[in-house]
Amino acid sequence: MAMARPQSLVSAPEPSARTVRVMLVDDSLVVRSILERIVDQRPGLEICASVASAHDALAFLAREPVDVIVLDIEMPGMSGIDALPHILTRAAKARVLILSSNCVEGGPAAIEALALGASDTLAKPGRGSFSGRFAEVLTDRIMSLGNQQNFPAPVPVAERRTPAPVALVIDSDQPIECIAVAASTGGIPAFTNFLANLDPRVTVPILLTQHLPDAFMEFYAKQIATVTDRKVAVAQSGMTVERGHIYLAPGDAHLLVVKNGRRHEIALDRRAVENGCCPSADPMLDSVAEVYGKGGVAVILSGMGRDGVIGAARLKDAGGTIFAQAPESCVIWGMPGAVAKAGIAAATLNPDAIALMLGSFLPGRRKP
């Protein structure tokens, strides 16, 4: 969803022969009528349903497939936020674009929607501002989402199971020097769970690449700061990498760590990468492999796609340790699944278990 973000959410793909089926869910008939006209004017898009409530949307999804759902938040009865998990379960291959006046750039409603599995968010303009630039942005977003392929189905909460215990093969005498975390769809609550269970004595720097638009990053940094005593900052080039700090990749650049004499510093890179994401976890993990080697740990959390698998392989080759989130707790087992299937994860665990595992390797703690 958005997040420095898979490239598909940055620019629309070339129109294809495939028609994207769009559902509009908004309690305002006026708004739906305006959106219908906007969408109908874009070649390659087709309105397959326009409904006034989440209940009507769920009823339609039980009968017919949809590619993209444009969903309002504030609706009578079931709100868009409350409906989102049910919609994702009912329409496993659909993408959800939240369109709401509550979704101001970087606002809490947008972050919550992305955390629950929405693919993107867009602020709804005032009644007289639906034309022009907004219409172009909206249809570009819908076209981009509708043409994404190989979108794994979310795992319904009721079907999630605690993973079986694993035998972890790791050099317990090697101190952890840096933790690099990669996350996308569903990664926000997963990272919160990880932090909440990480022993506070694990003070090594944490680098985080979470796919979010740039406008969301400052708010997300503030949100993280409410659940940890660590200092949290959106990364800027030249920052010294310090213990007890969390550094977030900005939404428009890859986060790297580099050596500068005896210091480790943040560097930002905006070059295109193979997977099309910006920011991408691959350059981050590649830099951790080069700077920290065996002292580097990668944690690959919930998210669609394969971002992180190339960098994680390089870190493993350098002697580092890779953890992947288990499918039972993922919204999307794409990124961690790619790492697990590549055979480079030391363990596949839920985020809290990964954190506890890292804490068990503190000096003086009994090793598993």
N, C-alpha and C positions, 0 to 999 in steps of 0.2 A: 502495500500500500503506500506509492508516493515516495517516500523516504530516500534521501539521497539514496538514491532511490533508484529502483530498477529503471534502466534507460527507457523502457516502454512507457513510463509515466512522465518522461521529460519531453519527448517529442512523439508525435503520432506516426505510426508506420505508414508505408505507402498503401493506398487503398488496394484491396484485393477483391477477387470475385466473391468472396464469402460475405454474406450479409449478417451483420451483428444484430441479434434480437435484443431489444431493450424494453425493460419494464420500468414504468414510473410509479412511485409510491409517494403520494403527497395528499394531505387532506383538503388542500385548497384546489377547487376546480379551476380557478383562474390561473394558478401557477401551473397546473398540469396542462392546461390548454396552451399556454405560452411555450412550455417545454416540448409539447408535441410538435408545434410548428417548427421550433428550432431543430429538433432531431430529424423530422421528416425532410427538411431541406438539405441534409447531409447525405450524399450518396454513400451507400454501404451500410447505412443504419436503418433499422425498421422498428417501429413501435409495435410490440406484440401484446402489451397490456398497459393500461393506465388506470390505477386503482387508488381509492381514497383511504385505505387502512392497511395495517400490517396483516390483519386477519384475511382480508381479501387477497393480499399478495401471497400468503402462505397457501390459500386455497388454489390459486392459479398455478403456483409452483408444483403442486401435487399432481397437476394434469399435464403441464407442458414445460419444455426446457426453455431457459432464458440464458443469455450470455452476460448481460450487464443489468444490474438493478440500481436505479437512481433512487435513493432512499432519504426521505426527510426524517428528522429526529423528533420534532415536536408534533405529535399527532394524538388525538383523543383515543382512549382505550390503551392499546399497546404502543409505547413509543418506539421510535426507530432503534434506539440503543437496546431496549428490551427485546425487540424482535430480531436483532441481528444474528445472535447465535442460532436461532430457529431457522432463519432464512439460509444461513450457510450450511446447516445440516440438510435442509430440504432441497437446496439447489447447490449440490456439491461442486459443480463445475462453473458456477456463476461468480462473477466479480461484483462487489458492491461498492458503489460510489456514493458516499454520504454527501447530500446537498442540503445544507441547512444554514440558516442565519446564525446559528450557534457556533458554526465551525469557522470562526475567525482564525487567521493564520497563527498557528502555535498555541491555540486555545485548548483548555482542558477537554472540551467535548470532542474535538478532533483527535486528541491523543487517546481518549477512551475508546473511540470508534476504531481506530487503528489497532489498539491493543486487543479488541474483541474479534478482529479478523477482517475489517473493511480493507479494501484494496487502495482506496484513495478518498480524500475529502475535498470539498470545495465550498466556499462560503456563498450562500444564496444572496444575490443582490437585492436592492430595493425594487419595488414594482416597476419603476420606469427605467431600470438599468439592465434588462435581460438581453438586449440586443448587442450588436457590435462585438467588442472584445470578449465579453462573457460567453456569447454563443459560440464563438470560435474555440475558446478554451474548453468549454463543456464538451463539445462534440469531439475535439481532439482527445480529451481524456477518455470518453466513452469508446472511441475507435481504438485507442491504445489498449484499453482493458479487454475489449472484445476480441482482439487479435492475439492475445497472449495464449500460448499453448501449454499443454502438459501441466495443468494446474491440479495438484493432488487434492483429494477431498480432505476437509478437516476431520479430525477424529472426534466424534461426539463424546461429550464428557462422560456419559453413562457407560461408554464402551472402553474407557481408559482403565488400564490395569497397572499396578505397581510392578516394575520390572524385576525379574529374578536377580538375586545377588550375583555379582560377577567376581571373577578372580582377576585382580588388577596386576599387570606386569609393569612396574615403574621403578626407576632408580631412586629409592627412598633416601639415598645419601646426597642426592643432587638438590640443592636449595632452589626453591622457586624464586625467580627474579622478576618475572613479568607475567601477567595474565591478560590475554587478548581475547575479547569476546566478539562473536559475530552473530547478528540477529536480524530478522526481518518480520514478516507477519507472525503475530503471536509472541514476538520476542520481548515486548515491554513487560508483561507480567512475569515471563520466565526469568528475565534479568532481575526483577525485584525479588523474586523467590530465591534466586541465587545469592544476592547480596544479603538478604535477611538471614541466611544460614551460614554465611562465611565468617569463620572465626575472626574477631576483630584484631587478633594478633597477626593475621595474614595482612601485612601492610604494604606488600609489593604494589607497584603501580598497575592500574587496570586500564587497558585501552578498549574502547567500545565502538564498534561500527554497527549502528542500528539504522536500517533503511528507513529514513524519514526525510521529508522535505526540509530544506535549510531553515525555513521560517519556524519550524517546530523545535529546533534544537535547544534554544535558550530556555524555553519552557520545560522541555524534557529534562534538561540539566537541573533545573530547580526542583522538578518532581523527584528526581533521583536523590537529591540532597536531603529530602525530607525523610528518607528511609535509611540513611547511613551517616556516620560521623566523618566519613572521608570528604575531602574537598573535591568538588565536582566542577568541571569546566568544559566548555566547548573548545576543542583544540585550536590553537593558533600557532602558526609557524614560529619557531624559535623558543617556544616554551621549554623550560627544563623539566624533564620527566622525573618526578619525585615520588617517594614512598607516601602512602596514605592518600593518593590522589586518583581520581577517575577522569580520563580524558575522552570526550566524545568526538567522533569524526563529525565535522560540519556536513551539512546536507549537500554540499557541492564540491567536495574534495576527498580524496583518499587520505587516511590518517597513517603516517609513518613515524617510526622512531629511528633516529640516526645518531651516530657517534660524533661528538665534537670535542676532540681532546679526551679528557677524562669524563666529560659530561655526556649524558644522553639527552637529546632534544627532540621536540616534535617537528616534523616536516609535513607539508601538505603537497599533494600531487593531484593534478587534474587531468592527467593523460587517460585516454580511453583504454579500457581493459577488455579482455576477451568476453567476459560474461555480460558486458553492457551496463553494469551497475556503477553508480557514482553517488555516494562512496561505495567502494568495494572492499570486502574483507581480505581478498587475495593479496593486494599490495601490503596491507597492514601485517598480515601473518608472514609474508615474505621478509619484511623488515625485522620482525621479531626473531625470525630464524637467523638472520645475519648478525644481529646485535647481541641476542641473548643465547642463541644455540640451545644447549641442553637445559638452560634455566627458563626457557619459554614454555608457557602452557596456553593452549588454545581451547576455548569453550565455544562450541557451535550450537546455537539455540534455534528455536523454531523459525521457519521462514521458507518461502517458496524459492525454487531455483537451486542453483549449485554454487552460489557465491561462497567462497571460503575453502572449497575442496582442494584447489590448486595450491593455495598458500599453506593450508594445513599439511599437505603432503611434503612441501618443502621444509616446514618446521619439523616434521617427524624425521625427515632425512638428516636434519641438523642435530638430532638427538632430543628434541622437545617432546612434549606429551600432549595428546589430543583427547578431548572429551566431547562427546556428542549427546545432545538431549534425546531421551528415549521417546519413541513415537506415542506412547501412552499419554504423555503430558503436552504434546505439541499441538498447536492449531494446524500447522502445516509441517509435515516431516520431509521437507524438500532438502534444505541445506544440511541439517544433521544427518538425514538419510543418505545423502550423497557421500558424506564422510564415512558413515558407518559401512556402507556398501563397498567403499573403496578399501576397506580393511585397515584404515590408519588410525582408528579410534582405540585408545587404551581401554575405554569403557563407554558404554551407552547407558546413561542414567538420567533420572529426573534432575532438574536444576538444584534442588536442595541437597540431593545426594552427591552431586558433583562438588558443591561447596564443602560439604562435610568431609568428603574424600580429600580435598586440598588441605583442610584444617588438620587432618590426621598426620600430615607430613611435616608439621611444625617440629622444631627441635624439642626433644624431651617427650613427645607424644608417642604412644605405642603405634607402630606401623601395622597396617592390615596384613 
